[in-house]
Amino acid sequence: MPAVPADIAAAEKGGAVPFQRGKKLLVIVAAALALVLAAGGGVWVLKKQAAHAAALAAGDDEAADPEAAQAAAKPEGKGIPVYLPLDPFIVNLADKDVDRYAQIGITLELESPVFADRVKAYMPAVRNAILLILAQKSSKDLLGRSGKEELAEEIMRESVRPMGIEILAPEPVGGTATNGAEKTPQDEAPIRTSRKARKAAARNPVQHVHFSSFIIQ
């Protein structure tokens, strides 16, 4: 009769079954692996804390807080500009010696689509304000770069006036008087007052004025 294995014989007698060697080995390996992972994680945490402390001591805020540095380095998203092209303007210029006219294409860069709808509602008054500006200019005023930049600034101010938005014109920079005499404190006082008024002026929802065409004949 063949011999009965010891574990089966023990089970038949009601005794405890011996723990198998394979299971013991698996438990030992798992425990050793857990200890190795725990030790490695502890070393990584200690190194990170040491680097953080060193960065703070050196005054390097970005190295001390890399997440904050990444957030600061991330460029802020800029919204897509709202452009409103106007129908071309054709106007006689203010030249006295010869008849000249200008054909100018203008595109307004606005702060929001909501304000673009508002400009469209006031378009007849907006075009009238721009035409009045152009009619006062001579060809000499518009040929140079500075003249075009000044025209753009005037259009920015006058185009919002029909909507009840008052944008003050910039004051000339103070210097010496025209007769060569030094300016007195009384002469400079109005300039200081106007600067305070400009700070309190309304914000212009027209961000820029772009010229799509500029022809003078």
C-alpha positions as CSV (number, residue, x, y, z in Angstrom):
1,M,0.0,0.0,0.0
2,P,1.5,3.4,-1.0
3,A,2.5,5.8,1.8
4,V,0.1,8.7,2.6
5,P,1.7,12.3,2.5
6,A,2.3,13.8,5.8
7,D,0.1,16.8,5.3
8,I,-2.9,14.7,4.3
9,A,-2.3,12.3,7.2
10,A,-2.2,15.3,9.6
11,A,-5.4,16.7,8.1
12,E,-7.2,13.3,8.5
13,K,-6.1,13.2,12.2
14,G,-7.4,16.7,12.8
15,G,-4.0,18.3,13.2
16,A,-2.7,21.5,11.6
17,V,-1.5,21.4,8.0
18,P,2.2,22.4,7.8
19,F,2.8,25.7,6.0
20,Q,4.2,25.1,2.6
21,R,7.7,26.3,1.8
22,G,6.7,28.1,-1.4
23,K,4.2,30.3,0.5
24,K,6.8,31.1,3.1
25,L,9.3,32.2,0.5
26,L,6.7,34.4,-1.2
27,V,5.9,36.2,2.0
28,I,9.6,36.8,2.7
29,V,10.2,38.2,-0.7
30,A,7.2,40.5,-0.5
31,A,8.2,41.8,2.9
32,A,11.8,42.5,1.7
33,L,10.5,44.3,-1.4
34,A,8.2,46.5,0.8
35,L,11.2,47.4,3.0
36,V,13.3,48.3,-0.1
37,L,10.5,50.6,-1.5
38,A,10.0,52.3,1.9
39,A,13.7,52.9,2.3
40,G,13.9,54.4,-1.2
41,G,10.9,56.6,-0.7
42,G,12.4,57.9,2.6
43,V,15.7,58.7,0.9
44,W,13.9,60.6,-1.9
45,V,11.8,62.6,0.6
46,L,14.9,63.5,2.7
47,K,16.8,64.6,-0.5
48,K,13.8,66.8,-1.5
49,Q,13.6,68.4,1.9
50,A,17.3,69.1,2.0
51,A,17.2,70.7,-1.5
52,H,14.2,72.8,-0.4
53,A,16.0,74.0,2.7
54,A,19.1,74.8,0.7
55,A,17.1,76.8,-1.8
56,L,15.4,78.8,1.0
57,A,18.7,79.5,2.6
58,A,20.1,80.8,-0.7
59,G,17.0,82.9,-1.3
60,D,16.0,81.1,-4.5
61,D,12.2,81.1,-4.4
62,E,11.8,79.3,-7.7
63,A,14.0,76.4,-6.7
64,A,12.3,76.3,-3.3
65,D,8.9,76.0,-4.8
66,P,9.2,74.5,-8.3
67,E,5.4,74.3,-8.8
68,A,5.0,78.0,-8.2
69,A,8.0,78.6,-10.5
70,Q,6.3,76.6,-13.3
71,A,3.0,78.5,-12.8
72,A,4.9,81.8,-13.0
73,A,6.8,80.8,-16.1
74,K,3.6,79.8,-17.9
75,P,2.5,82.6,-20.1
76,E,-0.9,84.1,-19.5
77,G,-3.3,83.5,-22.3
78,K,-4.3,86.6,-24.2
79,G,-7.7,86.8,-25.7
80,I,-8.1,87.1,-29.5
81,P,-8.4,90.8,-30.4
82,V,-11.8,92.1,-31.7
83,Y,-11.3,93.9,-35.0
84,L,-14.0,96.1,-36.6
85,P,-13.1,97.2,-40.1
86,L,-14.9,100.4,-41.3
87,D,-15.9,101.3,-44.8
88,P,-13.1,103.3,-46.5
89,F,-13.1,107.1,-46.0
90,I,-12.7,109.4,-49.0
91,V,-12.4,113.1,-48.0
92,N,-11.1,116.3,-49.4
93,L,-8.1,117.6,-47.4
94,A,-7.5,121.1,-46.0
95,D,-4.7,122.0,-48.5
96,K,-5.2,125.7,-49.6
97,D,-2.9,125.8,-52.6
98,V,-4.2,122.7,-54.4
99,D,-7.1,120.3,-54.2
100,R,-6.0,117.1,-52.6
101,Y,-8.0,114.2,-51.1
102,A,-7.3,111.2,-49.0
103,Q,-8.6,107.6,-49.2
104,I,-8.0,105.9,-45.9
105,G,-9.0,102.4,-44.7
106,I,-9.5,102.2,-40.9
107,T,-9.9,99.2,-38.6
108,L,-10.7,99.6,-34.9
109,E,-9.3,97.2,-32.4
110,L,-11.8,96.9,-29.6
111,E,-11.7,95.5,-26.1
112,S,-14.7,93.1,-26.4
113,P,-17.4,91.8,-28.9
114,V,-20.0,93.5,-26.7
115,F,-18.4,97.0,-27.4
116,A,-18.1,96.1,-31.1
117,D,-21.9,95.7,-31.2
118,R,-22.2,99.0,-29.5
119,V,-20.0,100.7,-32.0
120,K,-22.0,99.3,-34.9
121,A,-25.2,100.7,-33.3
122,Y,-23.5,104.2,-33.3
123,M,-21.8,103.8,-36.6
124,P,-23.3,106.9,-38.4
125,A,-22.1,109.1,-35.5
126,V,-18.7,107.4,-35.3
127,R,-18.1,107.8,-39.1
128,N,-19.1,111.5,-38.8
129,A,-16.6,112.1,-36.0
130,I,-13.8,110.5,-38.0
131,L,-14.7,112.5,-41.2
132,L,-14.6,115.7,-39.3
133,I,-11.1,114.9,-38.1
134,L,-9.9,114.0,-41.6
135,A,-11.4,117.1,-43.2
136,Q,-9.2,119.3,-40.9
137,K,-6.0,117.7,-42.0
138,S,-3.7,118.7,-44.8
139,S,-1.6,116.4,-46.9
140,K,1.5,117.7,-45.1
141,D,-0.1,116.7,-41.8
142,L,-0.7,113.1,-42.9
143,L,2.4,112.3,-45.0
144,G,4.8,111.6,-42.1
145,R,4.7,108.8,-39.6
146,S,4.1,111.1,-36.7
147,G,1.1,112.6,-38.5
148,K,-0.4,109.2,-39.0
149,E,0.2,108.3,-35.3
150,E,-1.4,111.6,-34.2
151,L,-4.4,110.9,-36.5
152,A,-4.8,107.4,-34.9
153,E,-4.9,108.9,-31.4
154,E,-7.5,111.5,-32.4
155,I,-9.6,108.8,-34.0
156,M,-9.4,106.8,-30.8
157,R,-10.7,109.7,-28.7
158,E,-13.3,111.0,-31.1
159,S,-14.8,107.7,-32.2
160,V,-16.1,106.9,-28.6
161,R,-17.4,110.4,-27.9
162,P,-20.8,109.8,-29.5
163,M,-21.3,107.0,-27.0
164,G,-20.7,109.4,-24.1
165,I,-17.1,108.3,-23.4
166,E,-14.8,111.3,-22.9
167,I,-11.1,110.7,-23.4
168,L,-8.9,113.7,-22.6
169,A,-6.2,114.7,-25.1
170,P,-2.6,114.4,-23.9
171,E,-1.1,117.7,-22.6
172,P,2.2,118.9,-24.1
173,V,5.2,118.2,-22.0
174,G,6.2,121.3,-20.0
175,G,9.5,123.0,-20.6
176,T,10.8,126.5,-21.1
177,A,8.5,129.4,-22.1
178,T,8.4,130.5,-25.7
179,N,10.3,133.7,-24.8
180,G,13.1,131.8,-23.2
181,A,12.1,132.7,-19.6
182,E,11.9,130.1,-16.9
183,K,8.4,128.9,-16.1
184,T,7.0,129.9,-12.8
185,P,5.2,127.5,-10.4
186,Q,2.0,129.3,-11.5
187,D,2.7,128.3,-15.1
188,E,3.3,124.6,-14.1
189,A,0.2,124.3,-11.9
190,P,-2.3,123.8,-14.8
191,I,-0.1,121.0,-16.2
192,R,-0.2,119.2,-12.8
193,T,-3.9,119.5,-12.6
194,S,-4.4,118.2,-16.1
195,R,-2.3,115.1,-15.3
196,K,-4.5,114.3,-12.4
197,A,-7.5,114.7,-14.6
198,R,-6.0,112.3,-17.2
199,K,-5.6,109.7,-14.5
200,A,-9.2,109.9,-13.6
201,A,-10.4,109.8,-17.2
202,A,-12.4,107.0,-18.5
203,R,-10.7,103.9,-20.0
204,N,-10.9,103.9,-23.8
205,P,-12.5,100.6,-25.1
206,V,-10.9,101.4,-28.5
207,Q,-7.5,99.8,-28.0
208,H,-5.8,100.7,-31.3
209,V,-6.5,102.2,-34.7
210,H,-5.1,100.4,-37.6
211,F,-4.8,101.8,-41.1
212,S,-5.5,99.1,-43.8
213,S,-4.9,101.7,-46.6
214,F,-3.6,105.2,-46.8
215,I,-3.7,107.0,-50.1
216,I,-3.2,110.8,-50.6
217,Q,-3.6,112.3,-54.1
